[in-house]
Amino acid sequence: MNRERRNTAKPSPGLSALAVVVLCAASGSVAAQAIEYRSAGPALIVRDAPSPQGRQLFRLHPGTPVEIVVSQDGWVRVREPGGSLNWVEQQALSNRRTVIVTAERATIRREARSDAPAAFEAQRNVVLELVAPPTQGWARVRHREGLEGYIHASEVWGL
């Protein structure tokens, strides 16, 4: 009997591990992209299409935070706090950073700790200016009346 030896390729364990590392690194770079937020200017009209002829859907209150999804020829597709995706004119956005309270009632603390004394309270849908980006789950915010403190990131939208 003449046995023919077949040369079969077996994957190298080292190459398989390398492929997994490369794929994870590639997907991680996409996930690491920062989400950009801006806030509504004084006359922000939300439309269903990127054009002045687009149907007017509603207006956002000045200062309302929006998530930038894509920009196109002077128009920006945004996600508003309610979750809908629509179009606004880029010039109607402010660079000022704000957040909106999503908790029924949020306690803003004097320090970035849950046991710190309360500085003030804010109800759902109150817009607060973002003074400093969040660190360790707390963001420094300012109320329009000048009160400042730290709010837990889980109690706001726009970070």
LUMLO-164026 format. One line per field, with one value per residue: residue in three letters; chain; x, y, z of N, C-alpha, C in turn. Coordinates in nm, 4 decimals. Layout:
REM residues N
vextor = c(ALA, ...)
zalum = c(A, ...)
n.px = c(X, ...)
n.py = c(Y, ...)
n.pz = c(Z, ...)
ca.px = c(X, ...)
ca.py = c(Y, ...)
ca.pz = c(Z, ...)
c.px = c(X, ...)
c.py = c(Y, ...)
c.pz = c(Z, ...)
***
This chain:
REM residues 159
vextor = c(MET, ASN, ARG, GLU, ARG, ARG, ASN, THR, ALA, LYS, PRO, SER, PRO, GLY, LEU, SER, ALA, LEU, ALA, VAL, VAL, VAL, LEU, CYS, ALA, ALA, SER, GLY, SER, VAL, ALA, ALA, GLN, ALA, ILE, GLU, TYR, ARG, SER, ALA, GLY, PRO, ALA, LEU, ILE, VAL, ARG, ASP, ALA, PRO, SER, PRO, GLN, GLY, ARG, GLN, LEU, PHE, ARG, LEU, HIS, PRO, GLY, THR, PRO, VAL, GLU, ILE, VAL, VAL, SER, GLN, ASP, GLY, TRP, VAL, ARG, VAL, ARG, GLU, PRO, GLY, GLY, SER, LEU, ASN, TRP, VAL, GLU, GLN, GLN, ALA, LEU, SER, ASN, ARG, ARG, THR, VAL, ILE, VAL, THR, ALA, GLU, ARG, ALA, THR, ILE, ARG, ARG, GLU, ALA, ARG, SER, ASP, ALA, PRO, ALA, ALA, PHE, GLU, ALA, GLN, ARG, ASN, VAL, VAL, LEU, GLU, LEU, VAL, ALA, PRO, PRO, THR, GLN, GLY, TRP, ALA, ARG, VAL, ARG, HIS, ARG, GLU, GLY, LEU, GLU, GLY, TYR, ILE, HIS, ALA, SER, GLU, VAL, TRP, GLY, LEU)
zalum = c(A, A, A, A, A, A, A, A, A, A, A, A, A, A, A, A, A, A, A, A, A, A, A, A, A, A, A, A, A, A, A, A, A, A, A, A, A, A, A, A, A, A, A, A, A, A, A, A, A, A, A, A, A, A, A, A, A, A, A, A, A, A, A, A, A, A, A, A, A, A, A, A, A, A, A, A, A, A, A, A, A, A, A, A, A, A, A, A, A, A, A, A, A, A, A, A, A, A, A, A, A, A, A, A, A, A, A, A, A, A, A, A, A, A, A, A, A, A, A, A, A, A, A, A, A, A, A, A, A, A, A, A, A, A, A, A, A, A, A, A, A, A, A, A, A, A, A, A, A, A, A, A, A, A, A, A, A, A, A)
n.px = c(0.0818, 0.0600, 0.1060, 0.0077, 0.1435, -0.0232, -0.0078, -0.1196, -0.2364, -0.1998, -0.3364, -0.1266, -0.0874, 0.0213, -0.0143, -0.2931, -0.3580, -0.2337, -0.3911, -0.6346, -0.5626, -0.4998, -0.7504, -0.9052, -0.7737, -0.8218, -1.1022, -1.1284, -1.0248, -1.2242, -1.4270, -1.3116, -1.3418, -1.4298, -1.7401, -1.9103, -2.0481, -2.2635, -2.4394, -2.7739, -2.8313, -2.9811, -3.1938, -3.2766, -3.3927, -3.5309, -3.5123, -3.6442, -3.4800, -3.1626, -3.1839, -3.3121, -3.5640, -3.6520, -3.8895, -4.0089, -3.9717, -3.9611, -3.8633, -3.5660, -3.4999, -3.2917, -2.9562, -2.9969, -2.8437, -2.6965, -2.6094, -2.3568, -2.3836, -2.3304, -2.1819, -2.2710, -2.2354, -2.2865, -2.4929, -2.6026, -2.6452, -2.8143, -2.8515, -3.1013, -3.1844, -3.4172, -3.3768, -3.4318, -3.3205, -3.2269, -3.2032, -3.0104, -2.9187, -2.5765, -2.4696, -2.6478, -2.5782, -2.4182, -2.0936, -2.0783, -2.0796, -2.3235, -2.5362, -2.8208, -3.0540, -3.1537, -3.2518, -3.5271, -3.5113, -3.2206, -2.9398, -2.7043, -2.3771, -2.1373, -1.8831, -1.7128, -1.8398, -2.0611, -2.1402, -2.1007, -2.1916, -2.5009, -2.5215, -2.7165, -3.0408, -3.1738, -3.4367, -3.5783, -3.4998, -3.3785, -3.1370, -2.7901, -2.4808, -2.1770, -1.8990, -1.6569, -1.5141, -1.6309, -1.4908, -1.4052, -1.6760, -1.8185, -1.9329, -1.8496, -2.0743, -2.2765, -2.5493, -2.7908, -2.8362, -2.6013, -2.5182, -2.2948, -2.1569, -2.1153, -2.2349, -2.3621, -2.2623, -2.4481, -2.6915, -2.7426, -2.7715, -2.5638, -2.2930)
n.py = c(-0.1173, 0.2086, 0.4881, 0.8144, 1.1085, 1.3666, 1.7139, 1.9016, 2.2073, 2.3474, 2.5668, 2.7973, 2.8329, 3.0702, 3.2521, 3.2642, 3.3836, 3.6285, 3.7299, 3.7664, 3.9660, 4.1773, 4.2195, 4.2938, 4.5268, 4.6859, 4.7096, 4.8345, 5.0868, 5.2114, 5.2170, 5.3862, 5.6419, 5.9746, 6.1027, 6.3797, 6.6679, 6.9493, 7.2587, 7.3867, 7.6876, 8.0205, 8.0122, 7.7465, 7.5456, 7.2387, 7.0109, 6.7851, 6.7268, 6.8096, 7.0997, 7.4302, 7.4015, 7.1748, 7.0054, 7.1752, 7.0479, 7.0850, 7.3174, 7.3556, 7.4300, 7.7032, 7.6222, 7.3507, 7.0338, 6.8620, 6.5733, 6.5433, 6.3884, 6.3697, 6.5889, 6.8035, 7.0046, 7.2610, 7.1809, 6.9849, 6.6633, 6.5691, 6.4145, 6.4520, 6.5078, 6.3495, 6.1425, 6.1387, 6.1597, 6.4235, 6.7122, 7.0163, 7.3608, 7.4283, 7.6712, 7.7444, 7.6219, 7.6200, 7.6493, 7.6176, 7.3976, 7.1885, 6.9991, 6.7872, 6.7257, 6.4008, 6.2419, 6.2082, 6.3786, 6.5390, 6.5491, 6.7894, 6.7943, 6.9342, 6.8409, 6.5890, 6.3400, 6.0899, 6.1133, 6.3740, 6.7078, 6.8563, 7.0870, 7.2003, 7.1184, 6.9714, 6.9394, 6.6973, 6.7547, 7.0039, 7.2263, 7.2329, 7.4053, 7.2690, 7.2669, 7.1385, 6.8486, 6.5087, 6.3208, 6.0220, 5.9516, 6.1801, 6.5072, 6.8490, 7.1107, 7.4034, 7.5951, 7.8113, 8.0189, 8.0563, 7.8757, 7.6137, 7.2808, 6.9234, 6.6659, 6.3382, 6.1368, 5.9548, 6.0755, 6.2629, 6.3727, 6.4090, 6.3908)
n.pz = c(0.0000, -0.0933, 0.0693, 0.0580, 0.1693, 0.3144, 0.3214, 0.5606, 0.6718, 0.9870, 1.2198, 1.3824, 1.7283, 1.8283, 1.6165, 1.6021, 1.8468, 1.8082, 1.5993, 1.7332, 1.9172, 1.7408, 1.6180, 1.8419, 1.9181, 1.6949, 1.7000, 1.9433, 1.8976, 1.7578, 1.9478, 2.1285, 2.0404, 2.1049, 2.2240, 2.1033, 2.2430, 2.2307, 2.2900, 2.2669, 2.0940, 2.1153, 1.9264, 1.8282, 1.5885, 1.5218, 1.2591, 1.0037, 0.7923, 0.6377, 0.5609, 0.4880, 0.3913, 0.5098, 0.7159, 1.0016, 1.3187, 1.6034, 1.8645, 2.0533, 2.3937, 2.4841, 2.5621, 2.5999, 2.6015, 2.3210, 2.1313, 1.8965, 1.5903, 1.3123, 1.0687, 0.7987, 0.5303, 0.6671, 0.8267, 1.1063, 1.2292, 1.5092, 1.8326, 2.0582, 2.4100, 2.4462, 2.2763, 2.0014, 1.6595, 1.4630, 1.2433, 1.2640, 1.2161, 1.1930, 1.2838, 1.4791, 1.7092, 2.0281, 2.1740, 2.4395, 2.7145, 2.8453, 3.0682, 3.1205, 3.3731, 3.4486, 3.6455, 3.8726, 4.0918, 4.1691, 4.3813, 4.4228, 4.5180, 4.7565, 4.7390, 4.5457, 4.6337, 4.7567, 5.0208, 5.0857, 5.1927, 5.0826, 4.8116, 4.6511, 4.5090, 4.2107, 3.9772, 3.7436, 3.4000, 3.4347, 3.3167, 3.3436, 3.3628, 3.2485, 3.4352, 3.4798, 3.3312, 3.3856, 3.6561, 3.8039, 3.8116, 3.8835, 3.8044, 3.7799, 3.8165, 3.7319, 3.8334, 3.6724, 3.8443, 3.9721, 4.1686, 4.2588, 4.2274, 4.2652, 4.0611, 4.0307, 3.7601, 3.6609, 3.6889, 3.4988, 3.1508, 2.8706, 2.8935)
ca.px = c(0.0000, 0.1356, 0.0357, 0.0517, 0.1409, -0.0877, 0.0416, -0.2344, -0.1957, -0.2621, -0.3133, -0.0309, -0.1513, 0.0734, -0.0767, -0.4336, -0.3611, -0.1995, -0.5089, -0.7328, -0.5130, -0.5137, -0.8928, -0.9509, -0.7171, -0.8917, -1.2369, -1.1145, -1.0001, -1.3546, -1.5007, -1.2460, -1.3706, -1.5067, -1.8705, -1.9069, -2.1721, -2.2717, -2.5681, -2.8613, -2.8245, -3.1100, -3.3017, -3.2462, -3.5071, -3.4983, -3.5779, -3.6374, -3.3838, -3.0588, -3.2177, -3.4132, -3.6953, -3.6906, -4.0040, -3.9768, -4.0308, -3.9782, -3.7511, -3.5052, -3.4735, -3.1499, -2.8723, -3.0202, -2.7321, -2.7238, -2.4954, -2.3256, -2.3725, -2.2598, -2.1928, -2.2837, -2.2653, -2.3476, -2.5995, -2.5538, -2.7441, -2.7952, -2.9422, -3.1409, -3.2009, -3.5271, -3.3297, -3.4581, -3.2133, -3.2800, -3.1068, -3.0106, -2.8133, -2.4557, -2.4519, -2.7416, -2.5251, -2.3240, -1.9823, -2.0943, -2.1168, -2.4282, -2.5949, -2.9599, -3.0834, -3.2445, -3.3112, -3.6463, -3.4577, -3.0772, -2.8710, -2.5726, -2.2981, -2.0277, -1.7624, -1.7415, -1.8610, -2.2038, -2.1697, -2.0702, -2.3121, -2.5702, -2.5072, -2.8528, -3.1104, -3.2288, -3.5372, -3.5656, -3.4979, -3.3057, -3.0103, -2.6800, -2.3566, -2.0692, -1.7827, -1.5406, -1.5544, -1.6438, -1.3810, -1.4501, -1.8214, -1.8773, -1.9068, -1.8719, -2.1777, -2.3209, -2.6875, -2.7961, -2.8372, -2.4659, -2.4846, -2.2056, -2.1345, -2.0853, -2.3493, -2.3205, -2.2802, -2.5654, -2.8118, -2.7515, -2.7439, -2.4830, -2.1506)
ca.py = c(0.0000, 0.3313, 0.5967, 0.9481, 1.1964, 1.4953, 1.8260, 1.9807, 2.3243, 2.3613, 2.7024, 2.8135, 2.8991, 3.2059, 3.3373, 3.2845, 3.4820, 3.7573, 3.7762, 3.8135, 4.0934, 4.2783, 4.2494, 4.3674, 4.6619, 4.7595, 4.7446, 4.9262, 5.2228, 5.2671, 5.2417, 5.4905, 5.7738, 6.0550, 6.1549, 6.5256, 6.7338, 7.0953, 7.2963, 7.4652, 7.8324, 8.0825, 7.9875, 7.6176, 7.4782, 7.1015, 6.9783, 6.6447, 6.7140, 6.9122, 7.2043, 7.5238, 7.3531, 7.0606, 7.0318, 7.2118, 6.9516, 7.1518, 7.4018, 7.3164, 7.5415, 7.7422, 7.5517, 7.2059, 6.9625, 6.7716, 6.4926, 6.5584, 6.2585, 6.3903, 6.7241, 6.8003, 7.1312, 7.3613, 7.1188, 6.8839, 6.5665, 6.5623, 6.3359, 6.5371, 6.4270, 6.2541, 6.0297, 6.1472, 6.2072, 6.5204, 6.8061, 7.1560, 7.4391, 7.4280, 7.8031, 7.7606, 7.5505, 7.6917, 7.5672, 7.6031, 7.2614, 7.1747, 6.8670, 6.7983, 6.6309, 6.2926, 6.1862, 6.2819, 6.4853, 6.5134, 6.6279, 6.8349, 6.7921, 7.0312, 6.7678, 6.4746, 6.2213, 6.0748, 6.1505, 6.5170, 6.7899, 6.9020, 7.2278, 7.2328, 7.0111, 7.0073, 6.8444, 6.6453, 6.8485, 7.1278, 7.2333, 7.2822, 7.4271, 7.1779, 7.3462, 7.0520, 6.7151, 6.4134, 6.2361, 5.9222, 5.9448, 6.3057, 6.6222, 6.9791, 7.1830, 7.5325, 7.6318, 7.9464, 8.1159, 8.0672, 7.7685, 7.5138, 7.1593, 6.8009, 6.5776, 6.2051, 6.1248, 5.8736, 6.1552, 6.3631, 6.3334, 6.5074, 6.3731)
ca.pz = c(0.0000, -0.1041, 0.1387, 0.0202, 0.2853, 0.2860, 0.3991, 0.6064, 0.7500, 1.1190, 1.2671, 1.4906, 1.8418, 1.8395, 1.5156, 1.6400, 1.9547, 1.7482, 1.5251, 1.8314, 1.9709, 1.6361, 1.6036, 1.9595, 1.9122, 1.5891, 1.7449, 2.0553, 1.8506, 1.7219, 2.0707, 2.2053, 1.9866, 2.1994, 2.1839, 2.1109, 2.2824, 2.2245, 2.3471, 2.1799, 2.1017, 2.1468, 1.8291, 1.7662, 1.5274, 1.4856, 1.1316, 0.9620, 0.6826, 0.6454, 0.4646, 0.5384, 0.3478, 0.5935, 0.8033, 1.1391, 1.4118, 1.7327, 1.9072, 2.1803, 2.4838, 2.4855, 2.6592, 2.6014, 2.5392, 2.2099, 2.0891, 1.7548, 1.5254, 1.1851, 1.0127, 0.6530, 0.4623, 0.7536, 0.9054, 1.1995, 1.2789, 1.6540, 1.9183, 2.1703, 2.5315, 2.4334, 2.1963, 1.8577, 1.5714, 1.3681, 1.1876, 1.3069, 1.1525, 1.2751, 1.3454, 1.5904, 1.8253, 2.1126, 2.2226, 2.5844, 2.7514, 2.9461, 3.0898, 3.1638, 3.4813, 3.4083, 3.7672, 3.9167, 4.1774, 4.1882, 4.4836, 4.3800, 4.6417, 4.7670, 4.6997, 4.4590, 4.7176, 4.7867, 5.1587, 5.1033, 5.2153, 4.9618, 4.7734, 4.6081, 4.4394, 4.0797, 3.9300, 3.6075, 3.2868, 3.4608, 3.2443, 3.4251, 3.2887, 3.2859, 3.4726, 3.4610, 3.2868, 3.4963, 3.7026, 3.9004, 3.8168, 3.9290, 3.7185, 3.8451, 3.7416, 3.7838, 3.8042, 3.6150, 3.9543, 4.0255, 4.2620, 4.2001, 4.3031, 4.1915, 4.0382, 3.9848, 3.6147, 3.6287, 3.7063, 3.3926, 3.0125, 2.8007, 2.9245)
c.px = c(0.0875, 0.0562, 0.0962, 0.0393, 0.0815, -0.0308, -0.0779, -0.1837, -0.2726, -0.2343, -0.2161, -0.0992, -0.1044, 0.0083, -0.2228, -0.4457, -0.3296, -0.3181, -0.6145, -0.6906, -0.5320, -0.6600, -0.9454, -0.8991, -0.7896, -1.0311, -1.2324, -1.0924, -1.1307, -1.4309, -1.4405, -1.2734, -1.4628, -1.6403, -1.8649, -2.0450, -2.1562, -2.4041, -2.6435, -2.8392, -2.9649, -3.2231, -3.2773, -3.3744, -3.4603, -3.5807, -3.5604, -3.5377, -3.2827, -3.0786, -3.3160, -3.5549, -3.7405, -3.8027, -3.9567, -4.0495, -4.0605, -3.8577, -3.6962, -3.4808, -3.3250, -3.0748, -2.8917, -2.9032, -2.7802, -2.5947, -2.4770, -2.3068, -2.2936, -2.2810, -2.1932, -2.3246, -2.3389, -2.4636, -2.5394, -2.6689, -2.7137, -2.8945, -2.9742, -3.1694, -3.3139, -3.4922, -3.3525, -3.3376, -3.2744, -3.1695, -3.1245, -2.9019, -2.6946, -2.4374, -2.5452, -2.6958, -2.4244, -2.2126, -1.9899, -2.1403, -2.2168, -2.4656, -2.7388, -2.9871, -3.1855, -3.3100, -3.4339, -3.6054, -3.3123, -3.0222, -2.7322, -2.4934, -2.1852, -1.8942, -1.8054, -1.7459, -2.0087, -2.2381, -2.1373, -2.1998, -2.3713, -2.5433, -2.6439, -2.9131, -3.1631, -3.3254, -3.5077, -3.5801, -3.4362, -3.1716, -2.9066, -2.5571, -2.2514, -1.9441, -1.6547, -1.5885, -1.5560, -1.5129, -1.4366, -1.6010, -1.8918, -1.8381, -1.9360, -1.9657, -2.2120, -2.4648, -2.6885, -2.7994, -2.7017, -2.4250, -2.3996, -2.1941, -2.1078, -2.2098, -2.2961, -2.3552, -2.4030, -2.6956, -2.8307, -2.7290, -2.6619, -2.3348, -2.0846)
c.py = c(0.1254, 0.4448, 0.7304, 1.0383, 1.3308, 1.6010, 1.9119, 2.0927, 2.3278, 2.5028, 2.7035, 2.8854, 3.0442, 3.3004, 3.3630, 3.3898, 3.6214, 3.8148, 3.8322, 3.9493, 4.2046, 4.3174, 4.3288, 4.5104, 4.7460, 4.7999, 4.8408, 5.0688, 5.2890, 5.3039, 5.3574, 5.6308, 5.8486, 6.0978, 6.3050, 6.5794, 6.8840, 7.1303, 7.3872, 7.6132, 7.8884, 8.0489, 7.8562, 7.5494, 7.3409, 7.0646, 6.8305, 6.6212, 6.8280, 7.0230, 7.3018, 7.4831, 7.2297, 7.1002, 7.0648, 7.1165, 7.0155, 7.2416, 7.3455, 7.4414, 7.5757, 7.6698, 7.4018, 7.1346, 6.8737, 6.6968, 6.5109, 6.4186, 6.2710, 6.5347, 6.7147, 6.9371, 7.2328, 7.3101, 7.0095, 6.7932, 6.5470, 6.4651, 6.4275, 6.4492, 6.3246, 6.1344, 6.0417, 6.2043, 6.2985, 6.6166, 6.9462, 7.2284, 7.4483, 7.5608, 7.8267, 7.6873, 7.6376, 7.5963, 7.5450, 7.4613, 7.2625, 7.0290, 6.8902, 6.6884, 6.5286, 6.2253, 6.2690, 6.4016, 6.4493, 6.6052, 6.6610, 6.8588, 6.8955, 6.9706, 6.6470, 6.3445, 6.2118, 6.1102, 6.2977, 6.5946, 6.8383, 7.0503, 7.2808, 7.1108, 7.0630, 6.8976, 6.8010, 6.7593, 6.9845, 7.1192, 7.2976, 7.3004, 7.3300, 7.2618, 7.2675, 6.9140, 6.6161, 6.3413, 6.1482, 5.9257, 6.0716, 6.4181, 6.7505, 7.0600, 7.3152, 7.5561, 7.7746, 8.0553, 8.1270, 7.9596, 7.6638, 7.3930, 7.0423, 6.7146, 6.4433, 6.1898, 6.0451, 5.9521, 6.2623, 6.2990, 6.4463, 6.4979, 6.2806)
c.pz = c(0.0000, -0.0398, 0.0988, 0.1430, 0.2449, 0.3784, 0.4380, 0.6948, 0.8807, 1.1674, 1.3847, 1.6064, 1.8574, 1.7400, 1.5479, 1.7491, 1.9014, 1.6722, 1.6200, 1.8862, 1.8683, 1.6187, 1.7218, 1.9578, 1.8083, 1.6347, 1.8615, 2.0102, 1.8088, 1.8481, 2.1507, 2.1518, 2.0820, 2.1392, 2.2031, 2.1452, 2.2639, 2.2906, 2.2509, 2.2040, 2.1241, 2.0496, 1.7556, 1.7191, 1.4811, 1.3626, 1.0968, 0.8490, 0.6925, 0.5419, 0.5284, 0.4966, 0.4266, 0.6881, 0.9450, 1.2337, 1.5474, 1.7561, 2.0373, 2.2636, 2.4786, 2.5963, 2.6623, 2.5344, 2.4246, 2.1760, 1.9389, 1.6953, 1.3953, 1.1401, 0.8612, 0.6008, 0.5490, 0.8377, 0.9923, 1.2386, 1.4262, 1.7174, 2.0359, 2.2915, 2.5256, 2.3457, 2.0472, 1.7834, 1.4665, 1.3273, 1.2445, 1.2282, 1.2472, 1.3488, 1.4641, 1.7164, 1.8988, 2.1536, 2.3731, 2.6157, 2.8644, 2.9606, 3.1335, 3.2662, 3.4319, 3.5283, 3.8045, 4.0025, 4.2052, 4.2961, 4.4324, 4.5083, 4.6385, 4.7281, 4.6185, 4.5398, 4.7503, 4.9309, 5.1871, 5.1258, 5.0825, 4.9389, 4.7305, 4.5418, 4.3069, 4.0366, 3.7867, 3.5057, 3.3165, 3.3878, 3.3347, 3.3373, 3.3404, 3.3101, 3.4482, 3.4204, 3.4031, 3.5277, 3.8123, 3.9214, 3.8610, 3.8339, 3.7957, 3.7569, 3.8105, 3.7394, 3.7501, 3.7214, 4.0234, 4.1238, 4.1907, 4.2900, 4.2096, 4.1816, 3.9889, 3.8372, 3.5758, 3.6364, 3.5990, 3.2565, 2.9493, 2.8315, 2.8240)
***
